[in-house]
Amino acid sequence: MMLTFNSKTYGELLAHYQPKAITTEAENERAIAIAQELEHRSELSLEEEALLELLISLIERFEADNYPIPDRNPLATLRHLIEANEIEYPELITILGSPDAVEQIINGQRSINQSEARSLGAYFRVDASLFT
């Protein structure tokens, strides 16, 4: 079955949530809360997926402007994203594949490999090169 995008439904979602350019921390927190609520649903309609993509773009823009990553160090980048997204240890294990990998990387005992960089990039929706 081919799903089609319903502009009326999307318009109703936009009217309900009223997304706009984020200019304050409170607006950012609200956008994050809505995005997280959408991400935790078992299934999203095409219209909800479009709203989620819009919110993520708005959040990323605000955070890039207001929370610049201090250096291009892959470990610092990872730590920043973990803190900014309130990621917990079990979630990191899921992303990186093993508790040992998480411990070694976070403690600076080894570098992030290409496969892990791709996984992290996909999870955080950033370019994998930030982690290598």
PADREN-346781 format. One record per residue: residue number from 1; x, y, z of N, C-alpha, C, CB in turn. Coordinates in pm, whole numbers, plus 32768, in hexadecimal, padded with zeros to 4 digits. Glycine has a CB too. Layout:
N
+-----+------+------+------+------+------+------+------+------+------+------+------+------+
| seq |  n_u |  n_v |  n_w | ca_u | ca_v | ca_w |  c_u |  c_v |  c_w | cb_u | cb_v | cb_w |
+-----+------+------+------+------+------+------+------+------+------+------+------+------+
| NUM |    X |    Y |    Z |    X |    Y |    Z |    X |    Y |    Z |    X |    Y |    Z |
...
+-----+------+------+------+------+------+------+------+------+------+------+------+------+
//
This chain:
132
+-----+------+------+------+------+------+------+------+------+------+------+------+------+
| seq |  n_u |  n_v |  n_w | ca_u | ca_v | ca_w |  c_u |  c_v |  c_w | cb_u | cb_v | cb_w |
+-----+------+------+------+------+------+------+------+------+------+------+------+------+
|   1 | 8054 | 7F8A | 8000 | 8000 | 8000 | 8000 | 8059 | 807C | 8000 | 7FA0 | 8000 | 807A |
|   2 | 803F | 80D5 | 7FA5 | 808C | 8150 | 7F98 | 804F | 81BD | 7FF0 | 8092 | 817F | 7F04 |
|   3 | 809C | 81F1 | 804C | 806E | 825E | 80A1 | 8084 | 82E2 | 805A | 80B5 | 825C | 8129 |
|   4 | 8026 | 833C | 806A | 8035 | 83C0 | 802D | 8033 | 842A | 8099 | 7FC7 | 83DA | 7FC4 |
|   5 | 807E | 8490 | 8080 | 8088 | 8500 | 80DD | 8007 | 8551 | 80D6 | 8104 | 8559 | 80BC |
|   6 | 7FCC | 856B | 8149 | 7F4F | 85B8 | 8151 | 7F6F | 8644 | 8184 | 7EE8 | 8571 | 81AD |
|   7 | 7F68 | 86A5 | 812B | 7F89 | 8730 | 814E | 7F2C | 8768 | 81B8 | 7F85 | 8787 | 80D2 |
|   8 | 7EAE | 8741 | 81B4 | 7E4F | 8773 | 8218 | 7E75 | 8741 | 82A3 | 7DBE | 8746 | 81F5 |
|   9 | 7E94 | 86C1 | 82AD | 7EBD | 8687 | 832D | 7F3E | 86CA | 835F | 7ED1 | 85EF | 8321 |
|  10 | 7F9D | 86DF | 8303 | 801A | 8720 | 8329 | 7FFE | 87AF | 8359 | 807E | 8721 | 82B2 |
|  11 | 7FA7 | 87F5 | 8313 | 7F81 | 887C | 833C | 7F45 | 887E | 83C8 | 7F1F | 88B8 | 82D9 |
|  12 | 7EF4 | 8819 | 83E6 | 7EB9 | 8810 | 846C | 7F25 | 87F8 | 84D6 | 7E51 | 879E | 8471 |
|  13 | 7F87 | 87A3 | 84B6 | 7FF7 | 878D | 8513 | 8045 | 880F | 8529 | 8055 | 871F | 84DD |
|  14 | 805F | 8856 | 84BC | 80A8 | 88D5 | 84C7 | 8059 | 8939 | 851A | 80C6 | 8910 | 843C |
|  15 | 7FD6 | 893F | 8505 | 7F82 | 899B | 8552 | 7F82 | 8976 | 85E7 | 7EF2 | 899B | 851C |
|  16 | 7F82 | 88F4 | 8602 | 7F81 | 88C7 | 868E | 8005 | 88E4 | 86D5 | 7F62 | 8831 | 8694 |
|  17 | 8075 | 88BE | 8696 | 80F8 | 88CC | 86D6 | 813A | 8954 | 86BE | 8154 | 885F | 86A5 |
|  18 | 8116 | 8997 | 8653 | 8149 | 8A1C | 8630 | 81E1 | 8A26 | 8634 | 810E | 8A82 | 868B |
|  19 | 8228 | 89D1 | 85EA | 82BA | 89DB | 85E8 | 82E7 | 8A5B | 85A4 | 82F8 | 8961 | 85A2 |
|  20 | 8354 | 8A94 | 85D7 | 838E | 8B0D | 859D | 8422 | 8B0D | 85BC | 8349 | 8B8E | 85D4 |
|  21 | 8469 | 8B6E | 8583 | 84F8 | 8B7A | 85A1 | 8508 | 8B86 | 8639 | 8537 | 8BF7 | 8558 |
|  22 | 8564 | 8B39 | 866F | 857A | 8B35 | 8700 | 85DC | 8BA4 | 8725 | 85AF | 8AAA | 872E |
|  23 | 85B3 | 8BF6 | 8787 | 8609 | 8C66 | 87B1 | 862A | 8C65 | 8846 | 85C8 | 8CE8 | 878D |
|  24 | 85E6 | 8C10 | 8893 | 8600 | 8C0C | 8923 | 8613 | 8B7C | 8951 | 858D | 8C4F | 8971 |
|  25 | 864D | 8B6D | 89C4 | 8660 | 8AE8 | 89FE | 85D9 | 8AA6 | 8A19 | 86B2 | 8AF1 | 8A80 |
|  26 | 8577 | 8AF4 | 8A47 | 84F1 | 8ABC | 8A62 | 84B2 | 8A86 | 89E2 | 8496 | 8B27 | 8AA1 |
|  27 | 84BF | 8ACF | 8975 | 848B | 8A9F | 88F4 | 84D4 | 8A21 | 88C8 | 8498 | 8B0D | 8889 |
|  28 | 8556 | 8A1D | 88E0 | 85A4 | 89A7 | 88BC | 8576 | 892E | 890D | 863A | 89C1 | 88D2 |
|  29 | 8564 | 8940 | 898D | 8537 | 88D2 | 89E3 | 84AE | 88A0 | 89B9 | 8534 | 88FF | 8A76 |
|  30 | 8455 | 88FB | 8993 | 83CF | 88D4 | 8965 | 83DA | 8883 | 88E4 | 8376 | 8952 | 894F |
|  31 | 842C | 88B2 | 8887 | 843E | 886B | 8808 | 8479 | 87E0 | 881F | 8498 | 88BC | 87A8 |
|  32 | 84DA | 87D7 | 887A | 8517 | 8756 | 889B | 84AE | 86F8 | 88D7 | 858D | 8768 | 88FF |
|  33 | 845B | 872B | 8930 | 83F3 | 86D8 | 896F | 8392 | 86A1 | 8906 | 83A6 | 8729 | 89D9 |
|  34 | 836B | 86F5 | 88A8 | 8310 | 86C9 | 883E | 8355 | 8661 | 87E6 | 82E0 | 8741 | 87E8 |
|  35 | 83D3 | 867C | 87C1 | 841E | 861E | 876C | 842F | 8598 | 87B3 | 84A9 | 8659 | 8748 |
|  36 | 844F | 859A | 8833 | 8460 | 851D | 887D | 83DC | 84D0 | 8886 | 8495 | 8539 | 890A |
|  37 | 836F | 8519 | 8898 | 82EC | 84D7 | 889D | 82CF | 8492 | 8818 | 827C | 853E | 88BF |
|  38 | 82ED | 84D5 | 87AB | 82D8 | 849A | 8727 | 8335 | 8422 | 8711 | 82EF | 8502 | 86B9 |
|  39 | 83B4 | 8430 | 8739 | 8415 | 83C4 | 8725 | 83F2 | 8346 | 8772 | 849F | 83F3 | 874E |
|  40 | 83AB | 8354 | 87E1 | 838B | 82E0 | 8834 | 830A | 829A | 880A | 8381 | 830A | 88C3 |
|  41 | 82C5 | 82CF | 87A8 | 824E | 828B | 8775 | 8279 | 8211 | 8724 | 81F6 | 82EC | 871F |
|  42 | 8229 | 81AA | 8729 | 824E | 8130 | 86E0 | 8247 | 8145 | 8649 | 81F4 | 80BD | 8708 |
|  43 | 81E9 | 8195 | 861B | 81DF | 81B3 | 858C | 81B9 | 8245 | 857A | 8176 | 8156 | 8547 |
|  44 | 81F1 | 8281 | 8513 | 81D0 | 830C | 84F2 | 8190 | 8311 | 8468 | 824E | 8366 | 84F7 |
|  45 | 8131 | 836B | 8459 | 80FA | 8384 | 83D5 | 8160 | 83D4 | 8385 | 8071 | 83D0 | 83DE |
|  46 | 814D | 83DD | 8303 | 81A7 | 842E | 82B1 | 81A9 | 84BF | 82E1 | 817D | 8429 | 821D |
|  47 | 8135 | 84F0 | 830A | 812B | 857A | 8339 | 8176 | 858E | 83BD | 8097 | 85A1 | 834A |
|  48 | 816E | 852C | 8416 | 81B8 | 8533 | 8494 | 824E | 852A | 847B | 818B | 84C3 | 84F3 |
|  49 | 8276 | 84D6 | 841B | 8304 | 84CD | 83F7 | 8337 | 8554 | 83C3 | 831B | 845F | 838E |
|  50 | 82E5 | 8597 | 8372 | 830C | 861A | 833D | 8319 | 8680 | 83AD | 82A6 | 864A | 82D4 |
|  51 | 82BC | 867C | 840C | 82C4 | 86D7 | 847F | 8341 | 86BA | 84D1 | 8246 | 86CA | 84D7 |
|  52 | 835F | 863B | 84E7 | 83D6 | 8615 | 8532 | 8454 | 8648 | 84EC | 83DD | 857D | 8545 |
|  53 | 845D | 8636 | 8469 | 84D1 | 8667 | 841F | 84DF | 86FE | 842A | 84C7 | 863E | 838B |
|  54 | 846E | 8745 | 8424 | 8471 | 87D6 | 8433 | 84A3 | 87FD | 84BE | 83E4 | 8812 | 841B |
|  55 | 846F | 87BD | 8525 | 849A | 87DB | 85AE | 852F | 87BF | 85C0 | 8449 | 8789 | 8612 |
|  56 | 855E | 8750 | 858C | 85EC | 872E | 8598 | 8642 | 8798 | 8555 | 8609 | 86A3 | 855B |
|  57 | 8618 | 87C6 | 84E1 | 8663 | 8830 | 849B | 8668 | 88AF | 84EE | 8625 | 884D | 8412 |
|  58 | 85F6 | 88D4 | 8527 | 85F0 | 894D | 857A | 8647 | 893F | 85F7 | 855F | 896C | 85A2 |
|  59 | 8640 | 88CB | 8637 | 8691 | 88B1 | 86AF | 8726 | 88B4 | 868D | 866B | 8829 | 86EE |
|  60 | 874C | 886F | 8622 | 87DA | 886B | 85FB | 880E | 88F6 | 85DD | 87ED | 8811 | 8582 |
|  61 | 87C0 | 8947 | 859A | 87EB | 89CF | 857A | 8800 | 8A21 | 85F9 | 8784 | 8A15 | 851E |
|  62 | 879E | 8A1B | 8655 | 87AA | 8A65 | 86D2 | 8824 | 8A36 | 8721 | 872A | 8A55 | 8727 |
|  63 | 8836 | 89B3 | 872B | 88A4 | 897F | 877B | 892B | 899A | 873B | 8892 | 88EA | 8790 |
|  64 | 8932 | 8997 | 86B7 | 89B0 | 89B7 | 8674 | 89D6 | 8A49 | 868D | 89A5 | 899C | 85DC |
|  65 | 8972 | 8AA0 | 8690 | 898C | 8B2E | 86A7 | 89AA | 8B4E | 8739 | 8915 | 8B80 | 867A |
|  66 | 896D | 8B03 | 8795 | 8977 | 8B25 | 8823 | 89CF | 8AC9 | 8876 | 88F1 | 8B25 | 885D |
|  67 | 89ED | 8A54 | 8843 | 8A41 | 89F5 | 888C | 8AAE | 89C0 | 8831 | 89EC | 8982 | 88C4 |
|  68 | 8B05 | 8A17 | 8802 | 8B6E | 89E5 | 87A8 | 8BC7 | 8982 | 87F1 | 8BC2 | 8A5B | 8771 |
|  69 | 8BEF | 891C | 87A8 | 8C4A | 88BA | 87E0 | 8CD3 | 88FC | 87EA | 8C50 | 8836 | 8788 |
|  70 | 8D0E | 8900 | 8862 | 8D87 | 894E | 8878 | 8E00 | 8925 | 8823 | 8DAD | 8944 | 8906 |
|  71 | 8E11 | 88A7 | 8809 | 8E80 | 887D | 87B5 | 8E52 | 8809 | 875E | 8EFC | 8854 | 880C |
|  72 | 8EA1 | 87E6 | 86FE | 8E7C | 877D | 86A0 | 8EB2 | 86F6 | 86CE | 8EAF | 879E | 8613 |
|  73 | 8EC4 | 86E6 | 874C | 8EF2 | 8669 | 8786 | 8E7E | 8605 | 8786 | 8F29 | 8680 | 8817 |
|  74 | 8E8D | 8590 | 8747 | 8E1F | 8530 | 8740 | 8DE5 | 850A | 87C8 | 8E4D | 84B4 | 86F9 |
|  75 | 8E3A | 84F7 | 882C | 8E09 | 84D2 | 88B0 | 8DBC | 8546 | 88EF | 8E7D | 84A8 | 890B |
|  76 | 8DEF | 85C1 | 88E0 | 8DA8 | 8636 | 8914 | 8D21 | 8646 | 88CE | 8DFD | 86B5 | 8902 |
|  77 | 8D20 | 862C | 884D | 8CA3 | 8633 | 8801 | 8C3F | 85CE | 8837 | 8CBD | 861B | 876B |
|  78 | 8C6C | 8552 | 8849 | 8C14 | 84EA | 887D | 8BE1 | 850F | 8908 | 8C5D | 8463 | 8881 |
|  79 | 8C3A | 853B | 895F | 8C10 | 8560 | 89E7 | 8BA9 | 85D1 | 89E3 | 8C8A | 858A | 8A3B |
|  80 | 8BC0 | 8632 | 898C | 8B62 | 86A2 | 897F | 8AD9 | 8670 | 8953 | 8B98 | 870A | 8919 |
|  81 | 8AD5 | 8619 | 88EF | 8A55 | 85E7 | 88BD | 8A0F | 858E | 8924 | 8A6A | 8598 | 883B |
|  82 | 8A5C | 8542 | 896F | 8A22 | 84EF | 89D9 | 89DF | 8548 | 8A41 | 8A8F | 8496 | 8A1D |
|  83 | 8A26 | 85B1 | 8A6A | 89EF | 860C | 8ACE | 8978 | 865B | 8A98 | 8A5B | 866D | 8AFE |
|  84 | 8985 | 8692 | 8A21 | 891B | 86E4 | 89E7 | 889B | 8694 | 89CF | 894A | 8721 | 8964 |
|  85 | 88AA | 8614 | 89B1 | 8836 | 85BF | 8994 | 880E | 8566 | 8A09 | 8853 | 8569 | 891D |
|  86 | 8853 | 8578 | 8A7A | 8836 | 852C | 8AF4 | 8833 | 8495 | 8ADB | 87B0 | 855A | 8B2F |
|  87 | 889B | 8467 | 8A95 | 88A7 | 83D9 | 8A75 | 88DF | 838F | 8AEE | 8903 | 83C4 | 89F8 |
|  88 | 88A6 | 831C | 8B0B | 88D3 | 82CD | 8B7C | 8922 | 8253 | 8B4C | 885B | 82A0 | 8BD1 |
|  89 | 896D | 821A | 8BA8 | 89C9 | 81AC | 8B8B | 898B | 813A | 8B3A | 89FF | 8175 | 8C0C |
|  90 | 8915 | 8106 | 8B61 | 88DD | 8097 | 8B13 | 88C3 | 80BC | 8A80 | 885A | 8069 | 8B53 |
|  91 | 889E | 8137 | 8A68 | 8886 | 8164 | 89DF | 8909 | 8166 | 8990 | 8845 | 81F0 | 89DE |
|  92 | 8976 | 818F | 89D3 | 89F9 | 818E | 8991 | 8A24 | 8101 | 896B | 8A62 | 81CE | 89EC |
|  93 | 8A06 | 80A2 | 89C1 | 8A29 | 8017 | 89A3 | 89E0 | 7FEA | 8925 | 8A06 | 7FB9 | 8A1A |
|  94 | 8961 | 800F | 891A | 8913 | 7FED | 88A3 | 8951 | 802B | 8826 | 8882 | 801C | 88B2 |
|  95 | 897F | 80A6 | 8830 | 89B8 | 80ED | 87BD | 8A40 | 80B3 | 8797 | 89C5 | 8183 | 87DB |
|  96 | 8A96 | 809E | 87FB | 8B20 | 8075 | 87E1 | 8B35 | 7FDE | 87E1 | 8B7A | 80B3 | 8847 |
|  97 | 8AD5 | 7F92 | 8814 | 8ADC | 7F02 | 8807 | 8B0B | 7EB3 | 887F | 8B33 | 7EE3 | 879A |
|  98 | 8B55 | 7EF1 | 88DB | 8B81 | 7EA5 | 894F | 8BA7 | 7F02 | 89C1 | 8BF9 | 7E4B | 892B |
|  99 | 8B9B | 7ED0 | 8A3D | 8BC5 | 7F20 | 8AB0 | 8C5A | 7F42 | 8AAB | 8BA5 | 7ED6 | 8B32 |
| 100 | 8CAC | 7EE3 | 8A7C | 8D3C | 7EFC | 8A74 | 8D5A | 7F70 | 8A16 | 8D86 | 7E7E | 8A44 |
| 101 | 8D18 | 7F73 | 89A3 | 8D2E | 7FE0 | 8944 | 8D0A | 8065 | 8983 | 8CDC | 7FCA | 88C3 |
| 102 | 8C99 | 806A | 89C7 | 8C6E | 80E7 | 8A08 | 8CD6 | 8114 | 8A6D | 8BE4 | 80D5 | 8A4C |
| 103 | 8CFF | 80BA | 8AC5 | 8D60 | 80DC | 8B2E | 8DE4 | 810E | 8AF2 | 8D7B | 8062 | 8B87 |
| 104 | 8E19 | 80C4 | 8A92 | 8E9A | 80E7 | 8A57 | 8E94 | 816E | 8A0F | 8EC8 | 807B | 89F5 |
| 105 | 8E29 | 8186 | 89C6 | 8E1D | 8204 | 897C | 8E0A | 8279 | 89DB | 8DA8 | 81FE | 8917 |
| 106 | 8DAC | 826D | 8A37 | 8D8E | 82DB | 8A94 | 8E06 | 82FB | 8AEC | 8D15 | 82B7 | 8AEC |
| 107 | 8E53 | 8296 | 8B12 | 8EC9 | 82AC | 8B66 | 8F44 | 82D3 | 8B16 | 8EE7 | 822F | 8BB6 |
| 108 | 8F35 | 82E1 | 8A92 | 8FA4 | 830C | 8A3E | 900F | 82A2 | 8A29 | 8FE2 | 8385 | 8A78 |
| 109 | 8FED | 8224 | 8A41 | 904F | 81B8 | 8A33 | 9061 | 818C | 89A2 | 9025 | 8141 | 8A86 |
| 110 | 8FFD | 81AA | 894E | 900B | 818C | 88C0 | 8FB4 | 81EC | 886F | 8FE4 | 80F9 | 88A2 |
| 111 | 8FD2 | 81F4 | 87F0 | 8F89 | 824C | 8797 | 8F07 | 820A | 8768 | 8FDF | 8273 | 871E |
| 112 | 8EB1 | 825B | 8732 | 8E35 | 822B | 86F5 | 8E57 | 81F8 | 8669 | 8DC7 | 829D | 86F0 |
| 113 | 8E31 | 817C | 864A | 8E4E | 8147 | 85C5 | 8DE4 | 8175 | 8560 | 8E55 | 80AC | 85C8 |
| 114 | 8DFA | 8158 | 84E1 | 8DA1 | 8187 | 8476 | 8D12 | 8154 | 8488 | 8DD6 | 815C | 83EE |
| 115 | 8D04 | 80D6 | 84AB | 8C7F | 809C | 84BE | 8C35 | 80E0 | 8530 | 8C8A | 8004 | 84D9 |
| 116 | 8C7C | 80F6 | 859F | 8C40 | 813B | 8611 | 8C1E | 81CB | 85ED | 8C9F | 8137 | 868A |
| 117 | 8C75 | 820B | 85A1 | 8C5B | 8296 | 8576 | 8BDC | 829C | 8523 | 8CD3 | 82CD | 8525 |
| 118 | 8BC9 | 823B | 84C9 | 8B4E | 8238 | 8478 | 8AD3 | 8224 | 84D1 | 8B56 | 81C7 | 840E |
| 119 | 8ADE | 81CA | 8532 | 8A6E | 81B2 | 858E | 8A4D | 822E | 85DE | 8A8E | 813D | 85EC |
| 120 | 8AB4 | 8270 | 8612 | 8A9F | 82EA | 865F | 8A64 | 8359 | 8607 | 8B22 | 8319 | 869E |
| 121 | 8A9A | 8366 | 858E | 8A67 | 83CB | 8532 | 89D4 | 83B6 | 8513 | 8AB7 | 83CA | 84B2 |
| 122 | 89AF | 8339 | 84F9 | 8923 | 831A | 84DC | 88CB | 8335 | 8555 | 8914 | 8287 | 84B0 |
| 123 | 88FB | 830F | 85CB | 88AB | 8322 | 8644 | 8894 | 83B6 | 8662 | 88EF | 82DF | 86BB |
| 124 | 8900 | 8404 | 865D | 88F6 | 8492 | 867F | 88CE | 84E9 | 8607 | 897A | 84C2 | 86B7 |
| 125 | 88C4 | 84AB | 8592 | 88A0 | 84F1 | 8517 | 8904 | 8560 | 84F6 | 8814 | 852C | 8523 |
| 126 | 8983 | 8539 | 84FE | 89F1 | 8594 | 84DB | 8A50 | 8547 | 8480 | 8A3C | 85C9 | 855B |
| 127 | 8AAC | 858E | 8445 | 8B0E | 854F | 83EC | 8B6C | 84F6 | 843E | 8B5E | 85BA | 839E |
| 128 | 8B80 | 847C | 840F | 8BD5 | 841C | 8455 | 8C64 | 844E | 8465 | 8BD6 | 8397 | 840C |
| 129 | 8C91 | 84A7 | 840E | 8D1B | 84D9 | 8415 | 8D35 | 8528 | 8496 | 8D39 | 8532 | 839D |
| 130 | 8CCD | 8553 | 84DB | 8CE1 | 8597 | 855C | 8D20 | 853C | 85C4 | 8C5C | 85CC | 8590 |
| 131 | 8D16 | 84B9 | 85AE | 8D46 | 8459 | 8611 | 8DCA | 8417 | 85EC | 8CDE | 83EF | 8626 |
| 132 | 8E06 | 8441 | 857C | 8E84 | 8402 | 8552 | 8EF3 | 8469 | 8547 | 8E73 | 83BA | 84CD |
+-----+------+------+------+------+------+------+------+------+------+------+------+------+
//
